[in-house]
């Protein structure tokens, strides 16, 4: 079983919302890009929340659109043993320095957890740290219990944290 590592955080001083996954899947690791697997609905869901068609964009403009909207990305798990891409296969995980990162983001209003594993592990680390903690249905195609429209409805709540009034 091989050890997988997360990417560096994608944040800046204007990050208002930090979306945390669990650990990048195989395709993302191969491409060294967040949410690279074509079946993952992350870009559709996040695009809906910010009112931009992120799916139609190349990777770098997608990231710039997130940055412009005040969205940062990272993962709860820094490293773990895992075969394949499923969260259920994660073993011997070590967390990323989430509390430290949260304290370094002066405009952070909320942390969104992309899926159950991210929420379970991330909430244990970030509870009481300041920003609102929002559990979201997983954008992964492995989470098929909820149709896209149901996921979209829940992801739309992120909009409230991207405006000056929130």
N, C-alpha and C positions, 0 to 999 in steps of 0.2 A: 504494500500500500504506500503510495507516494505522498509526500508532504506538499501541500498547495499553499500559496501565499497570496494575500490580498494586494491590491495596487496601493499606490500612494493616495492620500485623500485629494479629492478635487474640490477645493474650497478657496475662498479669498475673503478679504475683510468685509465684503458686502453680502456674504452668504446669510440668508434669512431662514432658509429651510435646508436641513441636511437629511438626505435620504440614505438610509443604511440598508444594504443587502446583507446576506449572511456571509458568503464567500463566492468569488467568481467561479462560474462553471467552466467546463473544459474549453468551449469555443472562445469564451472571453479571455481565458488564460493564453490560449494559442495566439489570438490576435492582439493581446495586451490592450483590450478595450472593454470598458464597462458595457454590460448587456449586449454582447456581440451575437448571441444565438438568435437567428432570425425568428424563431417561434416565440421568443420572449416578448411580452407585451409592454415592457417598460417604456419604450419610446412613444408608443401610442398613448399610454395612460398619462405620462408626464406631459406630452404634447397637448393632450386635452386639457389638462390642468392649467397650462400657461397660454392656451389658445394659439399654438403653433404646430404645424405639421412636421414634427421632428423626423418621422419615418422617411420623408422625401429628401432629407438632407444627408450629406456625407457626415462622417463622424465628427470632425473638428468643428464644423458649423453647429452641429447638435450641442456639443459641449459649450460653445459660445452662447447659444440660445439659453441654455441652462444658467450659465454665469450671468447673462443679462437679466434673467428672471430672478436671480438671487438664490439659485438652487445649487447645493453642493452634493457630492457623492462620496461614499466610502462604504466599508463593510464592518460589521461587528467583529468578525473573526479575522485575526491577523494571519494565523497559520493553523493548519489542521491536516491530519491524514484523511484522505478521501479517494476512493476509486469512483470515477464518473463524476457526474454533476449534481446528484441528488443530495439535499440536506440530510436526509435520513442516513446517508453513508458517512457523515462527518464523524471523525474520531479524534480524540486527543487534541482538542482545539485550544488555542491561546487567543485571548481577545486583543483587539487593537486598543490604543490609548484613547478611548472615546471621551472620558471625562476631561482629560487634558485638552483635547481638541475643542470640545464645547466651550471651555473657558477662554480659548483664544479667538473665538468668533464674536466680535462685539455686537453684531446686529442679529444674531441667531434668535429666532422666535420659536422654532419647532424642530423636532426630529421625527421623521417619518420612517417607520420600520416596514420594509418591503418583505412581507411574509411572516409566518409564525415563528420560524427559527430566529430570525433577526429580532423580532419583538421579544421573544422569551429571554434571549441572552442579553440583548441590548437594554431592555428595561431594568434588568437586575443591576446593570452597571450605571445607568443614567438616572434612575429614580431619584428625585429630589435635587437634581443638578441645575434646575432653572427653566430650560425651555419646555414647551408643551411636548408630550410624547404621544405620537399618533400611530396606532397599529393599522396597517393596510393589508388588503388581500395580496398575496404574492402575484407578481407579474409573470412568474414562471409558467411555461406550458404544462409542467407537472402538476400544477394546481388547477385542475379542470372542474372542481366542484362548483365553482361560480362562473357564470358566463361573463363575457367581456363587459357587457353593459352594467352588470352588478359591480364589477371591479371599478369600472370607470366612475360610477356614482360615488363610490367611497374615496377614490383618488381625488375627485373634484374638491373635497374638503380642504385640500392643501392650498387652494387659491387664497383662503383667508389669511394665510401666513406670509403671503408674498406682496401684500399691500402695506402702505404706511399706516393704515388704520388698525391693523391687527395688533 
